[in-house]
Amino acid sequence: MYRIAKYLAAALFALAFAGCASYQPAMMSGGVLTDSAGMTLYTFDKDTANSGKSACYGPCAALWPPAAATGSLGGDYSAITRDDGTRQLAYKGKPVYLFAKDQKPGDKLGDNVKDVWHVIR
């Protein structure tokens, strides 16, 4: 009985503190920031860093889906709350997006679209 209680206590402790660690939702791949699936992440020049707002909604957000912010963020990662209440990932204060036309990891088809969308390097 003592052994079971000991293991149960250790498991509960690990679960309780697992959510406290900083979550890093993205990584560098080939010099470009990607999500955990390897999809390229982008910023939008019309977004203002540290404003807590996105300038991309409606048809824009359909083509440039907001990257979801999950877990506890830290370091260069933060989150903004979109008008619909969802949390969007921000990198160095700027909201982060995917590009709907990127089909596989490593695609960068959205880089420099209309000179306002850029991969994060």
Backbone as ProteinMPNN parsed JSONL, in Angstrom:
{"seq_chain_A": "MYRIAKYLAAALFALAFAGCASYQPAMMSGGVLTDSAGMTLYTFDKDTANSGKSACYGPCAALWPPAAATGSLGGDYSAITRDDGTRQLAYKGKPVYLFAKDQKPGDKLGDNVKDVWHVIR", "coords_chain_A": {"N_chain_A": [[0.827, -1.188, 0.0], [1.937, 1.262, 0.825], [3.881, 1.587, -1.144], [2.327, 1.951, -3.483], [1.002, 4.335, -2.818], [3.204, 6.02, -2.691], [4.129, 6.034, -5.373], [1.852, 7.081, -6.604], [1.745, 9.638, -5.438], [4.116, 10.724, -6.466], [3.512, 10.727, -9.209], [1.316, 12.494, -9.285], [2.566, 14.841, -8.434], [4.345, 15.264, -10.57], [2.519, 15.686, -12.665], [1.236, 17.991, -11.751], [3.222, 19.937, -11.906], [4.022, 19.857, -14.519], [2.714, 21.551, -16.317], [3.807, 23.966, -15.638], [6.23, 24.513, -16.762], [8.003, 26.395, -19.251], [6.587, 26.539, -22.422], [7.64, 25.78, -25.58], [6.511, 26.524, -28.548], [7.425, 26.494, -31.13], [10.125, 26.118, -33.525], [13.448, 26.541, -34.846], [14.13, 25.864, -38.191], [16.181, 25.223, -40.73], [16.949, 27.887, -40.582], [14.571, 29.249, -40.376], [11.624, 30.065, -38.564], [9.446, 27.578, -37.414], [6.371, 25.714, -36.874], [5.491, 23.018, -34.591], [4.97, 20.979, -36.358], [6.606, 21.475, -38.421], [5.826, 23.411, -40.193], [6.106, 26.519, -41.846], [6.307, 29.663, -40.193], [4.899, 32.953, -40.093], [5.074, 36.601, -40.096], [3.143, 39.645, -40.142], [3.284, 42.737, -41.671], [1.406, 44.719, -41.083], [0.656, 44.31, -38.51], [1.26, 45.523, -35.264], [4.0, 45.337, -33.155], [3.771, 44.135, -29.842], [1.267, 45.246, -29.411], [-0.829, 43.677, -28.835], [-2.813, 43.004, -30.557], [-4.252, 41.703, -33.606], [-4.101, 42.35, -37.084], [-5.317, 40.875, -38.972], [-8.117, 39.434, -40.1], [-11.196, 37.681, -40.962], [-11.396, 37.096, -44.464], [-8.635, 37.387, -44.734], [-7.598, 35.983, -42.504], [-8.426, 33.469, -43.229], [-6.754, 32.791, -45.327], [-4.338, 33.212, -44.107], [-3.958, 31.595, -41.545], [-4.198, 32.101, -38.042], [-1.561, 31.223, -35.841], [-2.013, 28.968, -33.304], [-1.839, 29.61, -29.835], [-0.706, 27.693, -27.251], [-0.567, 26.205, -24.02], [1.84, 27.131, -21.485], [3.669, 29.993, -22.062], [6.905, 31.369, -22.807], [10.028, 33.243, -22.75], [10.846, 34.371, -25.949], [8.272, 33.98, -26.778], [4.822, 34.703, -26.665], [1.327, 35.408, -26.122], [-1.538, 36.654, -27.851], [-4.894, 37.785, -27.476], [-7.398, 37.083, -29.632], [-10.155, 38.728, -31.373], [-12.235, 36.898, -31.377], [-11.805, 35.524, -29.079], [-9.943, 33.472, -29.067], [-6.579, 32.298, -28.497], [-3.655, 33.572, -29.882], [-0.457, 32.802, -31.071], [2.431, 34.754, -30.422], [5.497, 36.095, -31.504], [8.258, 37.573, -30.252], [6.59, 39.68, -29.626], [4.994, 40.074, -31.901], [2.092, 39.005, -33.664], [1.688, 35.67, -34.959], [1.483, 33.675, -37.898], [0.293, 31.035, -40.076], [0.512, 29.883, -43.505], [-1.956, 29.278, -45.807], [-1.459, 28.175, -48.325], [0.929, 26.848, -48.117], [1.861, 23.587, -48.257], [3.387, 21.492, -47.258], [5.865, 20.588, -44.759], [8.546, 22.88, -44.634], [7.818, 24.342, -46.893], [7.674, 27.674, -48.132], [5.944, 29.481, -49.292], [4.614, 31.799, -48.69], [6.403, 33.818, -48.171], [7.288, 37.153, -48.358], [4.923, 37.871, -49.681], [3.005, 40.248, -51.274], [4.78, 42.048, -50.254], [4.396, 42.325, -47.506], [4.127, 40.135, -45.877], [6.132, 37.915, -44.052], [8.613, 35.385, -43.579], [9.767, 34.169, -40.428], [12.887, 34.727, -39.301]], "CA_chain_A": [[0.0, 0.0, 0.0], [2.835, 2.404, 0.897], [4.532, 1.716, -2.45], [1.341, 2.521, -4.403], [0.806, 5.73, -2.421], [4.424, 6.729, -3.047], [4.114, 6.234, -6.823], [0.736, 7.973, -6.903], [2.168, 10.984, -5.048], [5.122, 11.168, -7.439], [2.818, 10.983, -10.471], [0.53, 13.708, -9.119], [3.526, 15.936, -8.381], [4.83, 15.483, -11.933], [1.428, 16.27, -13.44], [0.957, 19.333, -11.259], [4.238, 20.878, -12.317], [4.309, 19.742, -15.948], [2.182, 22.728, -16.979], [4.505, 25.176, -15.208], [7.423, 24.737, -17.576], [7.751, 27.19, -20.441], [6.272, 25.75, -23.602], [8.208, 26.363, -26.782], [5.638, 25.992, -29.589], [8.015, 26.579, -32.453], [11.56, 25.855, -33.543], [14.123, 26.971, -36.06], [14.414, 24.798, -39.144], [16.766, 25.851, -41.909], [17.011, 29.322, -40.372], [13.221, 29.807, -40.389], [10.798, 29.587, -37.46], [8.362, 26.684, -37.836], [5.604, 25.13, -35.783], [5.965, 21.68, -34.23], [4.801, 20.102, -37.518], [7.564, 21.878, -39.438], [5.24, 24.386, -41.106], [6.7, 27.842, -41.737], [5.533, 30.692, -39.509], [5.029, 34.259, -40.725], [4.559, 37.814, -39.482], [2.404, 40.536, -41.031], [3.756, 44.097, -41.423], [0.341, 45.584, -40.569], [0.555, 44.091, -37.057], [2.211, 46.309, -34.476], [4.568, 44.538, -32.063], [3.362, 44.416, -28.464], [-0.03, 45.924, -29.331], [-1.828, 42.716, -28.371], [-3.866, 42.913, -31.57], [-3.967, 41.222, -34.949], [-4.744, 43.111, -38.153], [-5.729, 39.887, -39.976], [-9.381, 38.778, -39.774], [-12.04, 37.361, -42.107], [-10.706, 36.431, -45.573], [-7.196, 37.387, -44.453], [-7.311, 34.882, -41.577], [-8.654, 32.201, -43.926], [-5.544, 32.538, -46.107], [-3.228, 33.291, -43.156], [-4.511, 31.16, -40.261], [-3.411, 32.429, -36.859], [-0.93, 30.093, -35.144], [-2.622, 28.864, -31.978], [-0.962, 29.639, -28.66], [-1.139, 26.71, -26.27], [0.336, 25.99, -22.897], [2.507, 28.252, -20.834], [4.66, 30.525, -22.986], [7.993, 32.103, -22.175], [11.096, 33.689, -23.635], [10.383, 35.219, -27.049], [6.904, 33.603, -27.121], [3.717, 35.192, -25.85], [0.051, 35.198, -26.801], [-2.521, 37.725, -27.888], [-6.264, 37.273, -27.525], [-8.088, 37.584, -30.826], [-11.506, 39.222, -31.12], [-13.141, 35.77, -31.121], [-11.441, 34.935, -27.799], [-8.88, 32.472, -29.172], [-5.224, 32.786, -28.228], [-2.758, 33.475, -31.027], [0.955, 32.869, -30.749], [3.194, 35.938, -30.829], [6.942, 35.925, -31.393], [8.841, 38.901, -30.006], [5.5, 40.652, -29.569], [4.197, 40.154, -33.133], [1.274, 37.821, -33.943], [2.298, 34.7, -35.874], [0.513, 33.052, -38.804], [0.656, 30.026, -41.074], [0.026, 30.271, -44.826], [-2.801, 28.177, -46.276], [-0.921, 27.567, -49.54], [2.032, 25.954, -47.761], [1.277, 22.258, -48.173], [4.228, 20.522, -46.541], [6.949, 21.215, -43.999], [9.608, 23.465, -45.448], [7.28, 25.292, -47.867], [7.76, 29.078, -47.735], [5.275, 30.178, -50.391], [4.083, 33.091, -48.242], [7.445, 34.799, -47.887], [7.252, 38.405, -49.119], [3.676, 38.097, -50.411], [2.615, 41.666, -51.284], [5.803, 42.746, -49.48], [3.958, 42.565, -46.119], [4.185, 38.87, -45.135], [7.534, 37.498, -44.009], [9.018, 34.279, -42.707], [10.48, 34.625, -39.236], [14.248, 34.212, -39.352]], "C_chain_A": [[0.875, 1.256, 0.0], [3.482, 2.66, -0.471], [3.579, 2.361, -3.465], [1.137, 3.997, -4.094], [2.012, 6.579, -2.834], [4.45, 7.03, -4.553], [3.003, 7.191, -7.24], [1.114, 9.419, -6.573], [3.177, 11.538, -6.05], [4.467, 11.521, -8.773], [2.006, 12.276, -10.391], [1.432, 14.943, -9.088], [4.002, 16.282, -9.791], [3.758, 16.131, -12.794], [1.168, 17.715, -13.038], [1.958, 20.34, -11.784], [4.584, 20.801, -13.797], [3.847, 20.982, -16.694], [2.916, 24.008, -16.619], [5.733, 25.469, -16.041], [7.065, 25.605, -18.775], [7.574, 26.261, -21.632], [6.858, 26.451, -24.809], [7.471, 25.777, -27.986], [6.249, 25.96, -30.977], [9.509, 26.306, -32.36], [12.153, 26.404, -34.829], [14.42, 25.75, -36.92], [14.93, 25.466, -40.416], [16.798, 27.365, -41.802], [15.668, 30.02, -40.334], [12.44, 29.226, -39.217], [9.64, 28.758, -38.005], [7.562, 26.25, -36.62], [6.106, 23.714, -35.529], [5.807, 20.671, -35.362], [5.764, 20.459, -38.64], [7.038, 22.889, -40.44], [5.783, 25.784, -40.8], [5.744, 28.819, -41.067], [5.897, 32.063, -40.069], [4.572, 35.394, -39.806], [3.967, 38.695, -40.574], [2.81, 41.973, -40.688], [2.678, 45.015, -40.842], [0.072, 45.36, -39.081], [1.626, 44.925, -36.37], [2.691, 45.453, -33.31], [4.093, 45.07, -30.723], [2.052, 45.188, -28.343], [-1.097, 44.993, -28.769], [-2.966, 42.511, -29.35], [-3.343, 42.343, -32.866], [-4.705, 42.114, -35.935], [-5.309, 42.181, -39.225], [-6.961, 39.123, -39.493], [-10.12, 38.444, -41.061], [-11.283, 36.63, -43.2], [-9.197, 36.366, -45.369], [-6.842, 36.192, -43.574], [-7.588, 33.518, -42.205], [-7.412, 31.81, -44.72], [-4.304, 32.476, -45.21], [-3.75, 32.888, -41.778], [-3.601, 31.541, -39.092], [-2.819, 31.159, -36.246], [-1.469, 30.088, -33.72], [-1.552, 28.881, -30.888], [-1.521, 28.661, -27.642], [-0.115, 26.617, -25.156], [0.873, 27.281, -22.324], [3.643, 28.713, -21.728], [5.738, 31.287, -22.226], [9.037, 32.496, -23.186], [10.555, 34.634, -24.689], [8.926, 34.975, -27.421], [5.909, 34.177, -26.128], [2.433, 34.908, -26.621], [-0.741, 36.494, -26.809], [-3.887, 37.059, -27.883], [-6.953, 37.93, -28.703], [-9.509, 38.007, -30.468], [-12.503, 38.103, -30.838], [-12.81, 35.036, -29.821], [-10.362, 33.872, -27.861], [-7.531, 33.127, -28.92], [-4.353, 32.534, -29.448], [-1.323, 33.634, -30.544], [1.543, 34.191, -31.238], [4.671, 35.624, -30.609], [7.559, 37.313, -31.333], [7.781, 39.988, -30.134], [4.63, 40.756, -30.796], [3.389, 38.878, -33.323], [1.894, 36.969, -35.053], [1.202, 33.944, -36.631], [1.149, 31.907, -39.585], [0.173, 30.562, -42.421], [-0.708, 29.081, -45.417], [-2.246, 27.486, -47.52], [0.333, 26.735, -49.294], [1.428, 24.572, -47.514], [2.083, 21.256, -47.357], [5.305, 21.26, -45.765], [8.051, 21.706, -44.936], [9.113, 24.416, -46.518], [7.356, 26.7, -47.285], [7.083, 29.947, -48.794], [4.751, 31.554, -49.991], [5.126, 34.158, -48.022], [7.389, 35.952, -48.882], [6.014, 38.588, -49.984], [3.26, 39.552, -50.19], [3.57, 42.531, -50.459], [5.386, 43.064, -48.053], [3.944, 41.303, -45.27], [5.61, 38.337, -45.204], [7.729, 36.281, -43.125], [9.763, 34.884, -41.529], [11.832, 33.954, -39.244], [14.937, 34.401, -38.023]], "O_chain_A": [[0.597, 2.206, -0.732], [3.612, 3.807, -0.898], [3.996, 3.233, -4.227], [1.102, 4.822, -5.006], [1.856, 7.719, -3.272], [4.757, 8.151, -4.958], [3.196, 8.018, -8.131], [0.827, 10.326, -7.355], [3.091, 12.703, -6.437], [4.837, 12.515, -9.397], [2.012, 13.068, -11.334], [1.087, 15.976, -9.66], [4.056, 17.455, -10.162], [4.056, 17.036, -13.574], [0.908, 18.565, -13.89], [1.594, 21.479, -12.078], [5.373, 21.613, -14.281], [4.526, 21.426, -17.621], [2.673, 25.045, -17.237], [6.23, 26.595, -16.017], [5.936, 25.551, -19.262], [8.336, 25.311, -21.812], [6.579, 27.63, -25.026], [7.766, 24.658, -28.405], [5.634, 25.441, -31.909], [10.085, 26.267, -31.273], [11.432, 26.695, -35.783], [14.902, 24.731, -36.426], [14.195, 26.187, -41.091], [16.687, 28.059, -42.812], [15.611, 31.248, -40.267], [12.569, 28.042, -38.905], [8.945, 29.173, -38.932], [8.009, 26.396, -35.482], [7.046, 23.263, -36.184], [6.44, 19.615, -35.336], [5.75, 19.825, -39.695], [7.709, 23.198, -41.425], [5.902, 26.175, -39.639], [4.541, 28.813, -41.328], [7.037, 32.309, -40.466], [3.797, 35.187, -38.873], [4.245, 38.52, -41.761], [2.693, 42.384, -39.533], [3.006, 45.995, -40.173], [-0.658, 46.132, -38.46], [2.758, 45.017, -36.845], [1.88, 44.907, -32.562], [4.021, 46.278, -30.498], [1.755, 45.73, -27.278], [-2.136, 45.444, -28.287], [-3.98, 41.904, -29.005], [-2.163, 42.471, -33.194], [-5.809, 42.581, -35.652], [-5.738, 42.649, -40.279], [-6.873, 38.28, -38.6], [-9.714, 38.879, -42.138], [-10.596, 35.648, -42.92], [-8.552, 35.402, -45.783], [-5.891, 35.467, -43.866], [-7.039, 32.513, -41.755], [-7.056, 30.633, -44.78], [-3.341, 31.775, -45.518], [-3.965, 33.751, -40.927], [-2.389, 31.332, -39.143], [-3.501, 30.139, -36.146], [-1.387, 31.094, -33.015], [-0.504, 28.247, -31.011], [-2.671, 28.781, -27.219], [1.063, 26.92, -25.348], [0.409, 28.374, -22.648], [4.493, 27.91, -22.114], [5.497, 31.789, -21.128], [8.946, 32.123, -24.356], [9.871, 35.602, -24.358], [8.386, 35.673, -28.279], [6.122, 34.143, -24.916], [2.459, 34.242, -27.655], [-0.631, 37.318, -25.9], [-4.013, 35.89, -28.249], [-7.079, 39.152, -28.774], [-10.007, 37.683, -29.39], [-13.499, 38.316, -30.146], [-13.453, 34.04, -29.491], [-9.901, 33.407, -26.819], [-7.357, 34.332, -29.101], [-4.316, 31.425, -29.981], [-1.022, 34.492, -29.714], [1.204, 34.681, -32.315], [5.038, 34.964, -29.637], [7.401, 38.121, -32.249], [8.033, 41.065, -30.673], [3.617, 41.454, -30.765], [3.925, 37.781, -33.164], [2.54, 37.486, -35.964], [0.149, 33.621, -36.081], [2.368, 31.826, -39.73], [-0.504, 31.589, -42.47], [-0.144, 27.991, -45.518], [-2.541, 26.312, -47.744], [0.757, 25.99, -50.177], [0.571, 24.418, -46.644], [1.534, 20.29, -46.827], [5.623, 22.41, -46.066], [8.427, 21.032, -45.895], [9.892, 25.227, -47.018], [7.131, 26.898, -46.091], [7.585, 31.014, -49.149], [4.474, 32.386, -50.855], [4.781, 35.299, -47.716], [7.438, 35.746, -50.095], [6.04, 39.376, -50.93], [3.177, 40.02, -49.055], [3.203, 43.62, -50.018], [5.947, 43.971, -47.437], [3.765, 41.388, -44.055], [6.222, 38.308, -46.272], [7.108, 36.151, -42.07], [10.319, 35.977, -41.626], [11.913, 32.727, -39.197], [16.099, 34.026, -37.871]]}, "name": "protein", "num_of_chains": 1, "seq": "MYRIAKYLAAALFALAFAGCASYQPAMMSGGVLTDSAGMTLYTFDKDTANSGKSACYGPCAALWPPAAATGSLGGDYSAITRDDGTRQLAYKGKPVYLFAKDQKPGDKLGDNVKDVWHVIR"}
